[in-house]
């Protein structure tokens, strides 16, 4: 299979720019939640790409790292008969809107651009509905990462932990030194991001599949799930008292600035480190949450095109969809965003050390069958179930339930939500 490097990308982008000048001016209104520094920089890559093709960008950013607030705005817009032209969506949210008949098909673009051959199967499960392409995947993120301040660890004589026990020992050592051990923001989606890894630490990939994806009641209420909540309880003990309501990028800044040693967060956090001028391996470390090695819990940002009648808007939608999955954009965007490409024929030559590791991990997990949809980010189960799990996880994290009660509540909450 042909693999694209940045040199080929530059040539392709130049061609797109030249041909774009001949296009009529078009506009695309884009609803998204990429408002943090690294995210905004990555999004600008797409804006510039479309501008080169004569497509104007009407920005509709909605702050909130999980997209919950953005979905509230989207539902109101659709109910009012004024849907945005393009919307950033995740996982089952895409499927839900497709079921309602709200999304425009992208089959002609997909066929012309050869998407079927280059998009990984796990992404196609969500980018397609009823045999038709209804979204363009921008990237593949994974959620089971730890980000660490290398200088702080070196100062304290702490080596990169490789097991859950070593990770706990490292957290204890940081805390004993008077620093924040684990930077975290007290928002439901951030708690759920950690829970992805807690379930894996407690029971491994097969248990994760049974509980988070298959929603097996026995698994949800099992002693292994109690152990997962105990992992969460342990991690909660290393979070500072001011975590409530903190945005994820502010938690990242704590690690960047040396106020905290570690953060468990998806690989979009890398964009914050890069934006601060930090270098992987020198200033910060990136590694899988100890106890989850060999598994990748993923989500993928995708843009779905809502049905419109204006021919100009339809053409703008097609131009945007084609641009999103073009190799030049995939390279330029993902090297900034911290994610990896949503197509398998892109070279890792232009990616940094964390990016190369992420691409290798993704390929290995795909091969081993351990590329698993993230519960915390809408790729394991529908929104109603995800939100029900959120409620239990956050209540436990905030001390409202003990671990045994949390597992019992999880069974009930999922049953009601289904």
C-alpha positions in Angstrom: 0.0 0.0 0.0 1.3 3.5 -0.9 2.3 5.5 2.2 2.2 9.3 2.2 5.0 11.4 3.6 5.0 15.2 4.2 6.8 15.7 0.9 4.0 14.1 -1.0 1.6 16.0 1.2 3.1 19.3 0.3 2.8 18.5 -3.4 -0.8 17.4 -3.0 -1.7 20.5 -1.0 -0.1 22.8 -3.6 -2.3 21.1 -6.2 -5.4 21.6 -4.1 -4.5 25.2 -3.6 -4.1 25.8 -7.3 -7.4 24.1 -8.2 -9.1 25.7 -5.3 -8.7 29.2 -6.8 -11.1 28.1 -9.6 -13.9 27.2 -7.2 -16.7 29.5 -6.5 -16.8 31.0 -3.0 -18.7 28.8 -0.6 -19.2 28.8 3.2 -19.4 26.1 5.8 -20.7 26.8 9.3 -18.9 24.4 11.7 -20.0 23.6 15.2 -17.2 22.1 17.3 -15.7 22.2 20.8 -12.0 22.6 19.9 -11.3 25.7 22.0 -8.2 24.8 23.9 -4.8 26.1 22.6 -3.6 22.9 21.0 -7.0 22.1 19.6 -7.5 25.6 18.1 -4.1 25.4 16.4 -5.0 22.1 14.9 -8.4 23.3 13.7 -6.7 26.2 12.0 -5.0 23.7 9.7 -8.4 22.7 8.3 -9.6 26.3 8.0 -6.5 27.2 5.9 -7.0 24.1 3.8 -10.6 25.0 3.0 -9.7 28.6 2.4 -7.2 27.5 -0.3 -10.2 25.8 -2.0 -12.3 28.9 -1.8 -14.5 27.6 1.0 -15.2 30.1 3.8 -15.4 29.0 7.4 -18.1 30.3 9.8 -16.9 29.3 13.2 -19.3 28.1 15.9 -17.1 27.0 18.9 -18.8 25.7 22.0 -16.4 25.4 25.0 -16.4 22.1 26.9 -13.8 19.4 26.3 -16.3 16.5 26.0 -18.7 18.1 23.6 -21.7 17.8 26.0 -22.4 21.5 25.8 -22.0 21.4 22.0 -24.6 18.6 21.8 -27.1 20.7 23.8 -26.6 23.6 21.3 -26.9 21.2 18.4 -30.2 19.7 19.5 -31.6 23.2 20.0 -30.5 24.3 16.5 -31.9 21.2 14.8 -35.2 21.5 16.7 -35.4 25.1 15.4 -34.9 23.9 11.8 -31.5 25.6 11.6 -28.9 22.8 11.8 -25.2 23.8 11.2 -23.7 22.7 8.0 -21.0 20.5 9.6 -20.7 19.3 13.2 -18.0 17.6 15.2 -19.4 14.3 16.6 -18.2 11.3 18.4 -19.2 7.6 18.2 -22.7 6.7 18.9 -23.8 10.4 18.6 -23.1 10.0 14.9 -25.2 6.8 14.8 -28.0 8.4 16.7 -28.3 11.4 14.3 -28.0 9.0 11.3 -31.0 7.0 12.7 -33.0 10.2 12.7 -32.2 10.8 9.0 -30.5 14.1 9.8 -27.2 13.4 8.1 -26.2 13.9 4.5 -24.6 10.9 2.7 -21.0 11.2 1.6 -20.8 8.2 -0.6 -19.8 10.0 -3.7 -16.9 11.7 -1.9 -15.8 8.5 -0.2 -15.8 6.6 -3.5 -13.9 9.3 -5.3 -11.3 9.5 -2.5 -11.0 5.8 -1.9 -12.0 5.9 1.8 -13.0 2.3 2.0 -9.5 1.0 1.4 -7.7 3.3 3.9 -10.0 4.0 6.9 -9.6 1.4 9.7 -12.5 -0.9 10.3 -13.1 0.3 13.9 -13.7 3.8 12.6 -15.9 2.7 9.7 -18.3 1.1 12.2 -19.2 4.7 13.2 -18.4 6.7 10.0 -20.9 4.5 8.1 -24.5 3.8 8.7 -26.7 1.3 6.9 -24.0 0.9 4.3 -23.6 4.6 3.6 -20.8 7.0 4.6 -22.2 9.7 6.9 -19.1 11.2 8.5 -15.5 12.0 7.7 -13.1 10.8 10.5 -10.4 13.4 11.3 -8.2 11.4 13.6 -7.8 8.5 16.0 -7.3 9.5 19.7 -6.6 7.1 22.5 -7.5 7.8 26.1 -5.3 5.5 28.2 -2.2 7.8 28.4 -0.2 9.3 31.2 1.6 12.6 30.7 4.4 13.4 33.1 6.8 16.3 33.9 10.2 14.7 33.3 12.2 17.4 35.3 10.0 16.9 38.3 10.4 13.1 38.2 14.1 13.4 37.7 14.3 15.8 40.7 12.5 13.3 42.9 14.4 10.3 41.5 11.3 8.7 40.1 11.6 6.4 37.1 8.8 5.9 34.6 6.5 3.4 36.2 5.7 0.2 34.2 3.2 -1.5 36.5 0.1 -0.3 38.4 2.0 -0.9 41.7 5.0 1.2 40.5 2.6 3.9 39.4 1.0 4.1 42.8 4.4 4.2 44.4 5.4 7.0 42.1 2.3 9.0 43.0 3.0 8.4 46.7 6.5 9.7 46.3 5.4 12.9 44.6 2.7 13.5 47.2 5.2 13.0 50.0 7.4 15.7 48.4 4.6 18.2 48.7 3.6 18.3 45.0 0.3 17.5 43.3 0.7 13.9 42.2 -2.2 13.6 39.8 -3.5 16.7 37.9 -7.2 16.2 37.2 -10.3 18.2 36.5 -13.5 17.4 38.3 -15.8 17.0 35.3 -17.8 13.9 34.6 -16.1 13.1 31.3 -12.7 13.5 32.8 -13.6 11.0 35.6 -14.9 8.7 32.9 -11.6 9.0 31.0 -9.8 7.7 34.0 -12.4 5.0 34.5 -11.6 3.5 31.0 -8.2 2.6 32.4 -9.4 1.6 35.9 -11.6 -1.1 34.3 -8.7 -2.4 32.3 -6.4 -2.4 35.3 -8.9 -4.3 37.3 -9.9 -6.9 34.7 -8.1 -6.6 31.4 -9.4 -6.2 27.8 -11.9 -9.1 27.9 -13.5 -7.8 31.1 -13.6 -4.3 29.5 -15.5 -5.7 26.5 -18.0 -7.6 28.7 -18.7 -4.7 31.0 -18.2 -1.4 29.0 -19.2 -2.6 25.5 -21.4 -5.7 25.9 -22.9 -4.2 29.1 -23.1 -7.7 30.7 -25.0 -7.3 34.0 -22.8 -9.9 35.8 -19.6 -8.1 34.7 -21.0 -4.7 35.7 -21.8 -5.8 39.2 -18.9 -8.2 39.7 -16.1 -8.1 42.3 -13.8 -7.1 39.4 -15.9 -4.0 38.9 -15.6 -3.3 42.6 -11.9 -3.5 42.1 -12.1 -1.0 39.3 -13.8 1.4 41.6 -11.1 0.8 44.2 -8.6 1.8 41.6 -10.6 5.0 41.1 -10.6 5.5 44.9 -6.8 5.2 45.0 -6.3 7.7 42.2 -8.8 10.1 43.9 -6.4 10.2 46.9 -3.7 11.8 44.8 -5.8 14.7 43.3 -5.5 18.2 44.8 -8.5 19.7 46.7 -9.2 22.3 44.0 -9.9 19.9 41.2 -13.7 20.5 41.0 -14.8 22.0 37.7 -11.2 22.4 36.4 -10.9 22.1 32.6 -8.7 19.4 31.3 -6.2 21.8 29.6 -5.7 23.6 33.0 -4.8 20.2 34.5 -2.3 19.7 31.6 -0.9 23.1 32.4 -0.2 22.0 36.0 2.0 19.2 34.6 3.6 21.5 32.1 4.5 24.1 34.7 5.8 21.5 37.2 3.0 22.0 39.7 1.9 18.4 39.2 3.8 15.2 38.1 1.2 13.2 36.2 -2.1 13.5 34.3 -4.2 10.7 32.9 -5.7 12.1 29.7 -6.2 11.4 26.0 -3.5 12.2 23.6 -5.1 15.6 22.8 -3.2 16.7 25.9 0.1 16.5 23.8 -1.0 19.5 21.9 -0.9 21.5 25.1 2.6 20.4 25.8 3.8 21.1 22.2 2.0 24.5 22.3 4.1 25.4 25.4 7.3 24.6 23.5 7.9 21.3 25.3 9.6 18.3 23.6 8.6 14.7 24.2 11.3 12.6 25.9 13.1 15.7 27.1 10.5 17.9 28.9 7.7 15.4 29.3 7.0 11.7 29.1 4.1 9.9 27.4 3.2 6.3 28.3 0.3 4.0 28.6 -1.5 4.0 31.9 0.5 1.2 33.8 -1.6 -1.9 33.8 -3.3 -1.2 30.4 -0.3 -2.0 28.1 -1.2 -3.7 24.9 -4.7 -2.1 24.8 -5.8 1.1 23.1 -9.1 2.7 24.2 -9.9 5.0 21.4 -12.2 7.7 20.2 -12.1 9.5 16.9 -13.3 13.0 16.1 -15.5 13.0 13.0 -17.3 15.6 11.1 -20.9 14.8 10.0 -22.7 16.9 7.4 -26.2 17.8 8.3 -28.8 17.8 5.4 -29.1 21.1 3.7 -30.9 22.1 0.5 -28.6 25.0 -0.7 -26.4 23.7 -3.5 -23.5 25.9 -2.5 -23.6 24.5 1.0 -23.7 21.0 -0.3 -20.6 21.6 -2.4 -18.9 23.2 0.6 -19.7 20.1 2.6 -18.2 17.8 0.0 -15.1 20.0 -0.2 -14.7 19.8 3.6 -15.2 16.0 3.7 -12.6 15.5 1.0 -10.1 17.8 2.7 -10.5 16.1 6.1 -9.4 12.7 4.8 -6.7 14.0 2.4 -3.2 12.8 3.3 -1.8 16.3 3.5 -4.4 17.4 6.0 -4.2 14.1 8.0 -0.4 14.7 8.5 -0.6 18.4 9.1 -3.5 18.2 11.5 -2.5 15.1 13.6 1.1 16.3 14.1 -0.4 19.4 15.8 -3.4 17.8 17.5 -1.6 14.9 19.2 -3.7 12.3 17.6 -2.9 9.8 14.8 -4.2 9.7 11.2 -7.6 8.2 10.5 -6.2 6.4 7.4 -3.7 3.5 7.4 -1.5 4.6 4.5 0.1 7.6 6.2 3.8 7.4 7.1 4.9 8.2 10.7 8.1 9.9 9.5 6.8 13.4 10.4 5.5 12.5 13.8 7.3 13.0 17.1 8.2 10.2 19.6 4.8 10.1 21.2 3.1 10.1 17.8 5.2 7.2 16.5 4.5 5.2 19.7 0.7 6.0 19.3 0.7 4.8 15.7 2.6 1.6 16.6 0.3 0.9 19.6 -2.7 1.5 17.4 -1.5 -1.0 14.7 -0.6 -3.6 17.3 -4.0 -3.3 19.2 -5.9 -3.5 15.9 -4.0 -6.7 15.0 -4.5 -8.2 18.5 -8.2 -7.3 18.8 -7.5 -4.9 21.7 -8.5 -1.7 20.0 -11.5 -0.9 22.1 -14.0 1.9 22.0 -13.7 4.4 24.9 -16.7 4.4 27.2 -15.7 7.8 28.4 -15.8 9.3 24.9 -18.8 7.7 23.4 -17.3 4.8 21.4 -18.4 2.0 23.7 -22.1 2.5 24.1 -24.9 5.0 23.2 -25.2 8.3 24.9 -27.9 7.4 27.3 -25.9 4.5 28.7 -22.7 6.5 28.7 -24.3 9.3 30.7 -25.7 6.8 33.2 -22.2 5.4 33.7 -20.9 8.9 34.1 -23.3 9.6 36.9 -22.2 6.6 38.9 -18.5 7.1 38.3 -18.6 10.7 39.3 -20.8 10.0 42.4 -18.2 7.5 43.5 -15.3 9.7 42.7 -16.9 12.5 44.8 -17.4 10.1 47.8 -21.1 9.5 47.5 -20.8 5.7 47.1 -18.3 3.2 48.3 -16.9 0.9 45.7 -19.3 -2.0 46.4 -22.3 0.3 46.2 -21.0 1.9 43.0 -20.9 -1.5 41.3 -24.4 -2.2 42.4 -25.6 1.2 41.2 -23.9 0.7 37.9 -26.0 -2.4 37.1 -29.2 -0.5 37.9 -28.2 2.7 36.0 -27.3 0.8 32.8 -30.4 -1.3 33.0 -32.6 1.8 33.2 -30.7 3.6 30.4 -31.0 0.8 27.9 
